[in-house]
Amino acid sequence: MLLFASRAPASKSPLKPLTVDATGRPKARLSTPRMKFLRFFLLSMIDVLCVSYILFQDVEGNIMTSNATNSSIKDEQAIRALLQMLTNPYTPTKVLSSRFHWVRPNHFHFDPEKKLLRNLDTGKAVDLGNATAIGKKHQFVWYNKEHRRTVMELTDKFESAKNPWEIFSITQALRDSINTRVFVTALLYLLESREDFQHVKIPSIAQVLPDLFFPEVALNSKQEDNNIQWKEGLLERTRRQVFPQVPNFSPQFFPGAFPQPFFRAGVTPNSEQQRPPLFVEWHLGQRRTDIAAEEELAYWREDFLLNGHHWHWHLVHQLGRPSVRRHRKGEQFYYMHRNMVVRYNWERLSLGMDLVEAYEDLKTPIREGYSPRFNGGTGERWGAREPNTQPQDVNRELNITLNQMEVWRTRLQRAIRTRTIMRRDGIEIAMRDVDIPMGGRLGIDILGDATESDWFTSDNYQFYGDYHNFGHYIISATHDPKGLLNEPLGIMSEPVTAVRDPIFFRWHKHIDDLFEMYKISQRPYSRFELSLPGVELVNAGLMDSSSEPNVLHTFFRTSVYNARFGIDFMKEESDTDYRPVVVRTRHLDHRPFSYLLQINNHLPTRKKVVVRIFMAPKEDSWGQPMTFSQQRRQWGEMDVFDVDLVPGLNSVTRLSRQSSILGRERFARRGQPGSDFFDYFGCGWPPHLLLPRGTTSGMKFQVFIMLTDADRDLISTSRVPRNSFCVPPQENFQDRRPMGFPLDRRMRMGSTLTIAELFEVYPNALVVDVDVMHVE
């Protein structure tokens, strides 16, 4: 298991910087013959074992100091070298090796023609097979299962290495022959899965591959390398508008960038010696879709932390191997994506729009056009889709017919209606969420694995197909389904970009409709399942800094993101021509708030309970109050946590930033070492998007709070704090209840009664009316 970890400033690193001369060699402090010999010997050992610390200052913040001494210095220097490779993905290895004075290991040699990786120490050769199947400059497509298989095979080769130094040696031999996206994805997955990297804080995908987040104006460096005359300008890198100077704006710049990659505008620089940065302005006003109302939601769909969260979820949960257990992975797919659609609907209602409409028939035109206006990391722009484009059979890297997709959808629907699914051996197994035998799986988990499938997770991949993933692929190829125009695929082909396109939410509304068919087939929860005898939720409210009860405030904030990595490839921070690159972006945010609860424990002993908090709009798009049945699919999880109650009245305060759904990657700061917050590789919902936008007059929402029995509900074997959207490999989801309980199923009388009326008979539940007010 790997956790994000910030660290102390680089000056506190156990690896002390050396004083260097003009050549980069450490200076001798004495000149006696003995000291000269010692100096020669030490320099030789340093050349063999170490990578110069001076040149690794950019990644020092990624090494957690409390654990650094547990590994050899050789392995720690290898980790720093790997991080430099990761954060300079487009720089040739020879350039990095020369620039950072790496010792190039001679343990491995790769023959790109024979695809053989040879260990020069043992003479043994390993066939890399499909690990190099994707060309260096070819487009990597996540929703192509063969491309994901390529990443897995490369990861397997890395996994076989004994230690980080051997991984570094293999990487040195392979890196320039491997597709950049394949290399980055495999290395990121490796860093989060291996125990010997557990003290490494992994950079976000936006840091590593900013070209997938920040589009369109050339930012070509003319720096030449002294050794091979290599220029970044040859890659034709593109970015948005660049401002050499921004009046009245002086951001703080962190040289290493990793301890605090996000920081706010308007603070004082911490070094007078820094040159003014290059500013990349993120313009949301540039139109990407032909429908004006959809364009108003660009601030939400284009949010790069939201897109990074979606990419990371698929990396953690979808990318893996049969040997890596993913607890309730299929149910996680359903639940996380349902919450994405729910929160998208919150934004639509805030702007006076209708709820998102499902795109359920691939044989009908897609009414929304979309032009991403930025490139996909290969130097080519993503493919654009014209309005009312009709999807067709695809014959590119994959061959998919619309008829085959219809067959898969029909089979999934039949499995839902009969509540059985056919295994590969032809035996039908029951899908249900109640009375599960010991060691059995929830039906929603089985259905999720069949819908968002892989060959090793689906119970019958050949029969039920790859409906969700191939739907993404077909939509991404609508502009050039046969590849006759040699156009790149559209952004729906990648989880790191797909959220930007309005069709993403229409497609996932259709996928969620399949899960809803299953959910309504399950019996309603009984009174016993919903009750908590002896515990009463007496009062509940929400409060932010305005001190006005049950009124929450949102606003737009301009933040700055240090995007130097993956953009410019300077030799070192002291270069006279060095200029950091920062991105200014305007995003939705909210005032921090708290939940204030009064709970009466009528029992004579202490009682541990689970507090479940959800939020939903109170009114539909016409301003009419919704019944429970109308509202049920609009509830989004806000927080789930446990609390230990003493006998009598208990006052509980829970901060919004402690939410169980949030990741720790944020604009202002990162999680700190030793924190109790979930901090797993950035996985989790962006903190600044916890609340919907709301309206200037105050949009009516309801917050549903329920207490349940922790002794019955919680699994306490997990080594990490709870996160409702992310389950690390080999860990258990910490709640025995179905995800979304108790609002995931229908209730008797739900079509006529409101949620407040349905739950007024349960002392352990309350509904609080709140207003979400947007401040211009």
Secondary structure, 3 states (H helix, E strand, C coil): CCCCCCCCCHHHCCCCCCCECCCCCECCCCCCHHHHHHHHHHHHHHHHHCCCHHHHHHHHHHECHHHHCCCCHHHHHHHHHHHHHHHCCCCCHHHHHHHCCCCCCCCEEEECCCCEEEECCCCCEEECHHHHCCCCCCCCCCCCHHHHHHHHHHHHHHHCCCCHHHHHHHHHHHHHHCCHHHHHHHHHHHHHHCHHHCCECCCCHHHHCHHHCCCCEECCCCCECCCCCCEHHHHCCEECEEECCCCCCCCCCCCCCCCCCEEECCCCCCCCCCCCCEEEECCCCCCCECCHHHHCCHHHHCCHHHHHHHHHHHHHHCCCCCCCCCCCHHHHHHHHHHHHHHHHHHHHHHCCCCCCCCCCCCCCCECCCECCCCECCCCCECCCECCCECCCCEECCCEECHHHHHHHHHHHHHHHHHCEEECCCCCEEECCCCCCCCCCCCHHHHHHHHHCCCCCCCCCHHHHCCHHHHHHHHHHCCCCCCCCCCCCCCHHHCCCCHHHCHHHHHHHHHHHHHHHHHHHCCCCCCHHHHCCCCEEEEEEEEEECCCCCCEEEEEEEEEEEECCCCCCCCCCCCCCCCCCEEEEEEEEEECCEEEEEEEEECCCCCEEEEEEEEEEECECCCCCECCHHHHHHHCEEEEEEEEEECCEEEEEEEEHHHCCCECCCCCCCCCCCCCCCCCCCCCCECHHHCCCCCECCCEEEEEEEEEEEHHHHECCCCCCCCCCCCCCCCCCCCECCCCCCCCCCCCCCCCCCCHHHHHCCCCCEEEEEEEEEECC
